Amino acid sequence: MSRRDPLYGKLVTIVGGSGFVGNHLAGALLGRGARIRVASRHPETAHHLKPLAQLGQIQAARCDATRPDSVAQAIAGADAVVNLVGTFSGDVMGTICGGARNIAQAAAAAGCEAMVHVSAIGADASSPAGYARAKAGSEAFVLDAFPQATVLRPSVLFGEDDNFVQMFARLIGALPVLPVFAPHAPLQPLFVDDAAEAVAVALGAPQTYGGKIYEIAGPESITMLDLNRRIAASQRRDRTFIPLPDGVSALFAMLPGTPMNTDQWTLLQAGNRPSGALPGIDAFGIVPRPLGLFLDRWMTRYRRHGRFNEKLVG
């Protein structure tokens, strides 16, 4: 923590900040000496972040991003704002687009110095997926209300506490045979701490990064089938993977109660890699870390005997 850091002592409101990305972003900002306000519908879920902060460095605020008055209260007095609001269920367009509009307008009215809007790779106003259309619309709303906002489109994010790699890890640990949806879909997953660092860098230098859109992704391109095989190998498990035809996967996604809805299937099928038409994570001076750097360590607990799975050599 250095007093020379441009975020030192600044108050940053993280809207939608009590989830997976928000937890890691909070750590990155606290490490730079920023004060943070975690604003979400359920602020009590962010209380576990308090041990990471100095006295008075963090607070939680109840906020409904779809209500302008609630957003204005959460942003009042802030120097910078980050929008992490997103959903695949309910009123997707109202929550993502409406929330983004409210947040950007409140940030502008409060005189905030910087804003980062976290969108997604695949944001497309003409996409068949409502989620992708909502993300594209949210970008337009943000840049209209707060022209100097930085828009980040991350690829799928992974971390030790994610619901992506860890979801597959649990299934592979439990089942000898597993179906693979969109087995050849290309992915370029990004470590969540690298995404958090990009947000922090953008907040600290709005004169450099403001008013631009970035596609940020990890250093390696893999397929869904590759991902499943690598997880199984790291668990030291012999598994059979069955690539599913697209028609079967699409039908599965339409069924109620399944872990993947139609929008998620549509986006997965299209792949999750940067287009190459926009600047990437290297623009922030970040060298992204590959999944392989962490996978063996994270999969230890899924091995048959955990850390006692193998004899030590030598």
N, C-alpha and C positions, 0 to 999 in steps of 0.2 A: 504494500500500500504506500503510494507516494503522493505527497501534497502537490506534486507537479502534474499529476494525472488530470486531464481536463474534466474528468467526472468527479474529482474529489470534492466532497461536500455538497454536490448537486443532488436535488431530490428528483428521482425518477419514478414515475407511476407505471407499473406493469399491469395493464388491463388483461384479465384472463391469465393472471400470473401464478395461480396455485397448482397448475398441472405439471406435467413432465418437463416441458421446455422452460416454464417459468421457474421451476426449482433450480435448474442449472444456470439460467440467466441471473437469478438472484445471487448465486454464488460468485459469478463473474463480476457483477457490479459491486457487490460488497467488498470484493478483493481490491477493487480500484478506489475504495473509499467513498463511494456514492451512498447516499441515503435512499432507501427504496420504500415504496408504498405498493403492496401487493393488493390489487383490487380484483375481486371476483364475487360471484354469487355466494360462494361459501368460503369466506376468508379464514374460517377456523381451520381449514385444511392446510393453511400455510404456516401455522404456528410452529411446526417442526423446524422452520428456517431460523428461528430466533437465536439458537446457539451459534449460528454462523456470524452473527452481527455483534458489533459493539453496542453499548448501551445507547438507546435512542437512534440507532441506525436503520431500524426496520419497523414498519407498522403494517397492519392489515386493514383493509377497508371493504365494506360490503358494496358491491356495484353490480347493477344490471345494465349491460352494455346497450340494451335495446331501449333504455330510458334516458333521454338527454339530461334530465335533472340529476339522475344518479351518477352519470358519467362526469358531469360538470363538478360535482362535489368531490369525486375521487381524484380529479386532475387539478383542482384548485391549489395554487401555490407551487406546482411542480415546475421544474426546469426542463424536463424532457418526458416523453411518453413512449411506451412500447405497446403495440397492439398485438396480442397473441390469441384473440378470440377466434374460435373456429368450431365447427360441429358437422357431423355427418347425419344427424337426426333432427327431427322436429322441423321448425321453420328455418331451413338452411339459409335461404336468401335473406330473410328478415334479420336473422342473428348475425350473419357474416357481413352483409352489405350495410344493414341498418346500424349495426354496432360500429363498423368502421367509419361511417359518416358521422355518427355522434361523437366518436373519440377524436377524429380529426378536427371537427368543428370546435369541440371543447378545448383542444390543445391550442388551436389558433386564437380563440377568445381569451385563453389564459396567458397568452404571450410566451408560450414555451419556445425554447431555443432549438429543440430538435425533436424529431419523431421518427420512429422506426415501425414500419408496418410489415408484419410477417405474413406473407402470402404462401404460395406453394408452386412448385414446378408443375406445369400442366394447367395453370390458370389460363382460361380461354373463353371468351364471351360466346363463341360458337360451339363449345363442347356439348356433347350429348349428356354429360354429367352435370347435374345441378350444382354440385360442389365446386367444380371448375369454373362454371359460369359465375357463381357467387364470389369466388376469389378474384376473378377478373373485374367484376363490378366493384368490389371493395377497393381495389387499387385505384380505379377511376375516381371514386368518391374521395379517397384520401388525398390524392394529388390535386384534386380540385379545391378542397378545403384547406390543405396544408401543402402548398407546392414544393416546399423544401424537405418534405418527408423522404426518407430512404425506404424503398420497397425491397424486401428480400424474399426471393422465391427459393426456399430450401428443398432439396430432395428429401426422401424419407429419412428420418432421423433415428439413429440408434444410440443406445446407452445401456448401462447395466440395469437400469430401472425402467426400460422402455416397455412398450406393449407390442413390439414388432419382432425383434430377434428373440426376446424372451417368450413370446407366445409360441413361436415355432419350437423353441427349446423345450418347453413343457410338453408339447405334443410328441416330439421326437423321443423325449425321455420316457413317455408312457406307452406309445404304440409301436408295434413292430412293422406295420404297413401303413403308409400315409399317402393320401392323394396330394398332388401339387397343382394348384390353380395357376394358369398362365405360366407354365414351366419355363418358357423361353422369353418371358418379358424381361427387358433389360432394366437393371436398377443401378444407381450410383449412390449408395447410402452415405450419409454424412454423420460424423460423430457429433452428438448434441453439444458437447463443450466447444467444439469448433464453431458451430452455429451461434452459440451464445457469445463467443468472442467477437464474431463478426458484428453482432448487434451492438456490443459495447464499443467497438471501434467506430462504428457509424454514428453512435450517439455523441461520441467525443469529438467528432470532426464533421459536423453537418455542412460546413462550407466545402468540404471535399466530396462527400457522399450524398448530400441532399439532392432531391429532385431526380434521382436515378433509380433504375430497376436492375437488380442483380440476381442471377441464378447461381446459387451456391450448392455445391455437391462434393462428395468425397472423391478420393483419388482413383478408385477402381470400379470398373463396370462388371457386374455379375448378373446372372439370371436367377430367377426364383428357384430353379432346380439346383443350381450351383450353391445357393445359399443354404438350402435344406441339407445338401450333402456335406457342406463344410461344418454345419452345426453338428450333424451326426458324427462326423470324424472327430470333432473336438470333444464330444461326449464319450468317445471310444465305443460307439454303438454301431452295430450292423443293422441297417434299416433298408426296407424296400420302399422305393418311391414310385408312385404311379402317376405319370403326367396325364392330366384330365383334358379332354377335348373342350374347346371353348364353349360349345353348346351346353355341355353338362355343367360347366362352371357358372355360366350365365343363369341357368335354371336354379342352381343352388343359391345364388345370390338373391334370387327373387323370393325365396322361402322365408317366412317369419322365424325369428329366433336364431338365425345363423350369425356367425361372427363377421360376416362380410355382406354389405348391402350392394345394391345395383350400382350406385355411384362408385363405391370402392372397387368393385370388379371392373368397371369401365376404365377407371384410372390405372388400375394394375395392368390390365391388358395392353394399354397404350405404352406402358413403361414409365420409368421415372428417372430420366436423365436430362441434363441441361441441353437446350437447343443449340448452344454455341453462338447464338446471335446476340447475347447480352454478356456483359462482364461477369466474371466469376469470383470465387472466394479469394483468389490470388490478389485481387484488387485491394484486399484488406490486409495484405501482408501475412496471410495465414497459410501455412502448409498443412492441409488436412490430413488427419491420421486415418489409416485404413482399418477396416473391421478386424483383419487378421492380427493386428497389434494387441487386441483385447480378447478375442474369442476363446482361446484355450483357457485363459484364467477365469472368464465368466462361466464357462461350461463345466468347470470342476465340480460344482455342486450337483450337477445332473449325472455324473458318472456313478457307476454301480456302487463303488465304495468311496466316493468323494476324493479327498486328498490321499487316501490310502489305496487308490486304484492300482498303482504300480509300485514295484520295488525300486528303491533308489539305486543308481548305478555308481560304482566306484567307492 
